[in-house]
Every structure is written in C-alpha cells, then in structure tokens.
Amino acid sequence: MVVLAVTWVAKTGREAEVAAVFSKLTEESRKEPGCAMYLVHRHRTEPRRFLIYEQYKDEAALEAHRSAPHFLQYAKKELPKIADRVEGQVYEPLG
C-alpha cells in the first residue's frame, strides 16, 4: 500500500474553481483499479487550503495514476493555473 498526502492552496478568489476541479479528479481517480482511496478535504479555518489523501495498492498503481489522462489534465494543467501545490508526502503502512 502506498499513501499520499498532498496539500494545495487555492489562489485568492479561486476556491470554488479548485473544489470543482478536485471533484472531477476525484471521480475519475476512484475508477482506477489500483486506487483504494481518494479523498479531498478542505481546511476548517483556511478555506483556500485543500488536503488530498490517496491510497494505492502498490507503486505500479501510483505510477498508473500519475500517467492517467485525467491526472495529467486536472493536476498538471488545470490546477496549477488556480492553485499552488504546497507539499506532497508519500507514506507506507507500518504493519
């Protein structure tokens, strides 16, 4: 299992657009055979800040996600125009 935690911050006034792009990306990502979980969260007190929590069955599934047409469209083309990627961390289970 491979887990990612990725933070994006919407550019001022672009929060609704970012949420809409994440909605599309989430819908398509959840259809991937190797995607175990794909959740988008919005910070309670900082509405421009979004956290994406992702789980993939293995590295191959993560790489398939990163090369999927919907990922390239939304995460690589659309999101950078309306948000800044702050950080991305990769985790693996302890047990």
C-alpha positions in Angstrom: 0.0 0.0 0.0 1.2 3.5 -0.9 -0.3 6.5 0.8 0.0 10.1 -0.3 -1.0 13.3 1.5 -0.9 16.3 -0.8 -1.7 19.9 0.1 -2.8 22.6 -2.4 -3.7 26.2 -1.7 -6.2 27.9 -4.0 -5.2 31.3 -5.4 -7.3 34.1 -3.8 -10.9 34.0 -5.0 -10.4 30.7 -6.9 -11.6 28.3 -4.1 -14.8 27.3 -5.9 -12.9 26.5 -9.1 -10.3 24.4 -7.2 -13.1 22.5 -5.5 -14.8 21.8 -8.9 -11.5 20.5 -10.4 -10.9 18.3 -7.4 -14.4 16.9 -7.7 -13.7 15.9 -11.3 -10.3 14.5 -10.4 -11.7 12.5 -7.5 -14.5 11.0 -9.6 -12.0 9.8 -12.3 -9.3 8.7 -9.8 -11.7 6.5 -7.9 -12.3 4.5 -11.1 -8.7 3.4 -11.3 -8.3 -0.3 -10.5 -5.3 0.4 -8.2 -6.8 3.3 -6.3 -8.0 2.1 -2.8 -9.0 5.6 -1.6 -9.1 9.2 -2.9 -10.4 11.8 -0.6 -10.3 15.6 -0.8 -10.6 17.7 2.4 -10.9 21.4 2.9 -9.3 23.1 5.9 -11.9 24.3 8.5 -10.5 27.8 9.1 -8.4 28.3 5.9 -10.9 27.7 3.1 -8.2 28.1 0.4 -6.2 25.1 1.8 -7.1 21.6 0.4 -5.7 18.2 1.5 -5.8 15.2 -0.7 -5.5 11.8 0.9 -4.7 9.0 -1.6 -4.1 5.2 -1.2 -2.9 2.9 -4.0 -2.4 -0.8 -3.8 1.3 -0.5 -4.9 3.9 1.7 -6.7 2.7 0.5 -10.1 -0.9 1.7 -9.3 0.5 5.1 -8.2 2.5 5.4 -11.4 -0.6 4.4 -13.4 -2.4 7.2 -11.6 0.3 9.8 -12.4 0.2 8.9 -16.1 -3.6 8.7 -16.4 -5.2 11.3 -18.8 -7.4 12.7 -16.1 -4.5 13.3 -13.7 -2.5 15.0 -16.4 -5.4 17.2 -17.4 -6.5 18.3 -13.9 -3.4 18.0 -11.7 -0.8 19.1 -14.2 -2.7 21.5 -16.5 -5.8 23.0 -14.7 -4.9 23.1 -11.0 -1.5 25.0 -11.4 -3.4 27.9 -13.0 -5.7 28.3 -10.0 -3.8 26.8 -7.0 -0.3 26.3 -5.7 0.9 22.8 -4.7 2.4 23.3 -1.2 3.7 19.8 -0.4 3.2 16.2 -1.1 4.3 13.4 1.2 4.4 9.6 0.4 3.8 7.2 3.3 3.7 3.4 3.7 1.9 1.3 6.4 3.8 0.3 9.5 2.2 -3.2 9.8 
